[in-house]
Amino acid sequence: MEGLGAPGCSSEPLATAARELLLAALEDLSQEQLKRFRHKLRDARAGGRGIPWGRLELADAMDLAEQLVHFYGPEPALDVARKTLQRADVRDVAARLKEQRRQRLGTGSSAMISVAEYRKKYREHVLRQHAKVRERNARSVRINRRFTKLLIAPEGTAGGDVAPGTTDEPQEERARRSDTRTFNRLFGRDEEGQRPLTVVLQGPAGIGKTMAAKKILLDWAAGKLYQGQVDFAFFVPCRELLANPGARSLADLVLEQCPDRRAPVPQMLAQPDRLLFILDGVDELPAPPGALEAAAPCTDPFEAASGARVLGGLLSKALLPAARLLVTARAAAPGRLRSPQCAEVYGFSDRDRKKYFYRFFEDERGAARAYRLVKENQTLLALCFVPFVCWIVCTVLRQQLALGHDPAHTLRTATAVYLLFVTSLLDGGAGGAQAELRKLCGLAREGTLERRARFTEQDLGRLQLRGSPVQTLFLSKKELPGVLETEVAYQFADLSFQEFFAALSYLLPDERAPESVAARDLETLLPRDGRPRAHLALTTRFLFGLLSTERTREIERHFGCTVSARVKQDALRWVQGQGGSRGCQGFEAVEEPGEEKGEEADEEDEEEDGEELGEDLNYPLEVLYCLYETQEEAFVGHALRGLPELVLERVRLNSMHLAVLSYCVSHCPAGQALRLVRCGLVAVRQRKKRSLVQRLQGSSRTNTKPPPASPLHPLCKAMAEPQCGLSILTLSGCRLSDAVCRDLAEALGTAPALTELGLLHCGLSEPGLRMLGQGLAGPACRVRVLRLQPGAHPGVLQYLVSLLRLSPALTTLDLSGCQLPPPAVTYLRSILQQPGCSLKTLSLAAVELSDQSLQELRAVMAAKPDLVIVHSALGGPLETSLETISAL
């Protein structure tokens, strides 16, 4: 494609006329006036562009006319010159220039009229071009028919750095549904009246970020969004931009999206504050590793550069700094983003998930049946909060129900859903495509490892896939304008498909590739250092899901091959090897709750959070997701034997996270420890609308329903499973509501292996602690070690101490850092001296005790020589006592 040059390179007759008009005006100036004009022109700006002083200082009238047209374009150059003449106090020449321009070119506002007219034309083009979206099965549907509102949480409620704690309020109060009002708020002013120029929509793969971005573009074109603020909006698929090897300017990219080549691109770019660039999938597949970070950002919208440089210029605000950016990204985004406003896409709410089913199935009866099947499977229901997975589930259900099958028991994980989708397509008319699909899987693996999402006709020809059934089913063809001729490129219908096929390739024998190559590729996916690669996380999950015995049998049946057991053994060793790495001991070094940080450290953290988005992959959680995908209890148990302690730090535990964690905990081996540090518990609870009569009667009716389950209920239920081997549970800095304490108290009475419980800095209320105390005092409770740190009310601690005589299993109580006034210590002494108290160790480290309290405790130690009390003032080395507690 012929590139669009600088403004001065467009419309040659107009440029010639502009140069002649400028030269005539400048030649009328005296040397002193010309000097003054040059100095005033140095400060002139149009569209963020200005002529460098080095080109102005010695320029004569002819040079100045040439530079003006080159830097600003023909008509803007005339405007800049006229205004500069006025500022240089040469108003008579400015007036003559205006009149001569009118006589020769017409009204001086023709460029603005042209832009205004083109704005209307461009909006109409966007409405036609983007009214329909192509689904993954190549079926086109109107976006307004398929788009279902998503939950979008603004900055401050999304991400892992929010204040930890439960969120018992309904989800809609924190995350708004993605309607026009929510989209308008994305670029709304903050408390200080500042409007963000960069907004990042974050969310996992398939959550609906691209669909939401396209809906924003369509709503803008329809006049529903950013009225009076944005004149032109452009949708830029970053995956295509980065994959294109050619050099193009930002002006070229803009021109490509216009309905014709007569677009006034220079004038459009001259007002960057009226532009919106929607950059979709910034972090999906950055060109070769580090290319985006290594490339110097482009600063000139008319400079032909690589896609990485153009993208880097926009993200870093080196290119059109006043333009608005709407960026979609997965959980991580490039560090070049400057001061972004972040919002997290949560996926469907319960109500909108159901609405999606009824939109997908044309007949209401079929929709009701399909939704009922999904609702009965809680795991599958949780998966369907992701729109893309929901689309696949609906597609598979429609196929299976049409055949009279019952797929409910097979759709438990994302891997199972994808595999059933692929095999159903193969069984439904693509027979004999197994060999071709193996080649496609090899192509997917090659692209995934190389971070490449676009493939050429040569790539397909090399594998003899061009025109094959699998190409039609799984690859979309795209024609791109080239330098001499149109270029044809192919890409998977969705990036997650490429990642799924890449995982599948490790299980399908490839006669073309030697075993050493396959082993090397597997080591890239499952590195020896134990840490999952961020860009390979979804592929790794899919691989583990395919390694289950049930999935392996399906692969062998559909592909007519034998899956090697070596891959599963390597995967098991990889998980177990993480026990010695930093990965499963927490992905981030987090200070213990209660530790103070200096003001400088706080400021640095705030600066880091605001200035850039790092690539934060939660390694322990990723490992648990991999194990969950297997749905194989024995494999999970064997794998966790190499991970004696699981630590999750600063994670917002949503319903899917908790389902994954709970499954792994329910099958963990004996002696397993779990520590949750500063984790937020997201309660997914919806408000149900009631009629006026129901609301009026609500106050007079007695509520006989049991209290709602807490966010931690799935984990508490898993702890009570007979096969659960969880021995140690520590909750540190996780603000626990009374509902969580109630569920935890019930679990304490039934957990078969739990012997140690730590509740540190959890903001426990008096009712919550009382419920926990009742659970600890239960006859079936096996907890021997209890740790509480501080914040507990002295009166509540006294109540808890009173339960020591009722809890024969409890042998160690750690109250380090708690407040114990003299009356509480006196009461504690009376309990400890009772014959029924079986406590062996009491830790009171960092507890301030009065002389009277110390004397009372010494009396207890004298009366019960086998009781160890840890306190610096009670004699005996403190370190030895702490070691005793640890051993117990």
CORSUL-V34382 format. One record per backbone hydrogen bond with DSSP energy under -0.5 kcal/mol. CO is the residue of the C=O (numbers start at 0). NH is the residue of the N-H. Records with the same first field share a line. If there is no record, write none. Layout:
CO=NH + NH
//
This chain:
2=4
5=8
6=9
10=14
11=15
12=16
13=17
14=18
15=19
16=20
17=21
18=22
19=23
20=24
21=25
22=26
23=27
24=27
25=28
29=33
30=34
31=35
32=36
33=37
34=38
35=39
36=40
37=41
38=42
39=42
40=43
45=48
48=45
51=54 + 55
52=55 + 56
55=58
59=63
60=64
61=65
62=66
63=67
64=68
65=69
66=70
67=71
68=72
69=7
72=76
73=77
74=78
75=79
76=80
77=81
78=82
79=83
80=84
81=85
82=86
83=87
84=89
85=88
89=93
90=94
91=95
92=96
93=97
94=98
95=99
96=100
97=101
98=102
99=103
100=104 + 105
101=105
106=109
108=112
109=113
110=114
111=115
112=116
113=117
114=118
115=119
116=120
117=121
118=122
119=123
120=124
121=125
122=126
123=127
124=128
125=129
126=130
130=142
132=134 + 140
134=137
138=134
140=132
141=144 + 145
142=146
149=151 + 177
150=345 + 346
151=175
152=343
153=156 + 157
157=155
158=161
164=680
166=682
169=172 + 173
170=173 + 174
173=153 + 175
175=151
176=178
178=182
179=183
180=184
181=185
182=185
183=186
184=187
187=195
189=192
193=189
196=324
197=340
198=200 + 326
199=201 + 342
200=328
201=344
203=206
205=387
207=211
208=212
209=213
210=214
211=215
212=216
213=217
214=218
215=219
216=220
217=221
218=223 + 224
219=222
225=228 + 229
231=275
233=235 + 277
234=236
235=237 + 279
236=240
237=241
238=242
239=243
243=306
247=304
248=252
249=253
250=254
251=255
252=256
253=256
254=257
259=262
262=264
263=267
264=268
265=269
267=270
269=46
270=273
271=274
273=230 + 231
274=323
275=233 + 277
276=278 + 325
277=235 + 279
278=327
279=237 + 238
280=283
287=290
289=293
290=294
298=300
299=302
300=250
301=303
304=247
305=309
306=310
307=311
308=297 + 312
309=313
310=314
311=315
312=317 + 318
313=316
314=337
317=319
319=322
323=276
324=198 + 326
325=278
326=200
327=281
328=202
333=336 + 612
336=338
339=341
340=199
341=154
342=201
343=152 + 345
346=150
348=352
349=353
350=354
351=355
352=356
353=357
354=358
355=359
356=360
362=366
363=367
364=368
365=369
366=370
367=371
368=372
369=373
370=374
371=375
373=376
375=377
376=380
377=381
378=382
379=383
381=384
382=385
384=347 + 386
385=389
386=390
387=391
388=392
389=393
390=394
391=395
392=396
393=397
394=398
395=399
396=400
397=401
398=402
399=404
400=403
404=406
406=409 + 410
407=410
409=411
412=416
413=417
414=418
415=419
416=420
417=421
418=422
419=423
420=424
421=425
422=426
423=427
424=429
425=428 + 429
429=432
432=436
433=437
434=438
435=439
436=440
437=441
438=442
439=443
440=444
441=445
442=446
443=447
444=448
445=449
446=451
447=450
454=489
455=459
456=460
457=461
458=462
459=464 + 465
460=463
464=467
467=471
468=472
469=473
470=474
473=492
475=490
477=479 + 488
479=486
486=479
487=456
488=477
489=454
490=475
493=496 + 497
494=498
495=499
496=500
497=501
498=502
499=503
500=504
501=505
502=505
503=506 + 507
506=508
508=510
509=512
513=516 + 517
514=518
515=519
516=520
517=521
518=522
519=523
520=524
521=525
526=529
532=535
533=536
535=539
536=540
537=541
538=542
539=543
540=544
541=545
542=546
543=546
544=547
547=551
548=552
549=553
550=554
551=555
552=556
553=557
554=558
555=559 + 560
560=562
563=566 + 567
564=568
565=569
566=570
567=571
568=572
569=573
570=574
571=575
572=576
573=577
574=577
575=578
576=579
577=580 + 583
581=584
582=585 + 619
583=646
587=589
591=594
597=601
598=602
599=603
600=604
601=605
602=606
603=607
604=608
605=609
606=610
607=611
609=339
611=613
613=615
614=616
615=617
616=618
617=621
618=622
619=623
620=624
621=625
622=626
623=627
624=628
625=629
626=629 + 630
627=630
630=632
631=635
632=636
633=637
634=638
635=639
636=640
637=640
638=641
639=642
643=672
645=674
646=648
647=676
650=652 + 679
651=653
652=681
653=657
654=658
655=659
656=660
657=661
658=662
659=663
660=664
661=665
662=666
663=666
664=667
667=724
668=671
671=726 + 727
672=645
673=729
674=647 + 676
675=677 + 731
676=649
679=652 + 681
680=166 + 682
681=683
682=684
684=170
690=694
691=695
692=696
693=697
694=698
696=699 + 700
701=703
709=712
711=715
712=716
713=717
714=718
715=719
717=720
718=751
720=723
724=670 + 671
726=754 + 755
727=673
728=757
729=675 + 731
730=732 + 759
731=677
732=734
734=165 + 736
736=740
737=741
738=742
739=743
740=744
741=745
742=746
743=747
744=748
745=748
746=749 + 750
747=781
754=783 + 784
755=728
756=786
757=730 + 759
758=760 + 788
759=732
761=735
764=768
765=769
766=770
767=771
768=772
769=773
770=774
771=775
772=776
774=777
777=780
783=810 + 811
784=756
785=813
786=758
788=760
792=795 + 796
793=797
794=798
795=799
796=800
797=801
798=802
799=802
800=803
801=804
802=805 + 806
803=806
805=807
806=809
810=839 + 840
811=785
812=814 + 842
813=787
814=817
817=819
820=823 + 824
821=825
822=826
823=827
824=828
825=829
826=830
827=831
828=832
830=833
833=836
835=837
839=867
840=812
841=843 + 869
842=814
843=846
844=816
845=847
846=848
849=853
850=854
851=855
852=856
853=857
854=858
855=859
856=860
857=861
858=862
859=863
863=866
866=868
867=841 + 869
868=870
869=843
870=873
876=880
877=881
878=882
879=883
880=884
881=885
882=886
883=887
//
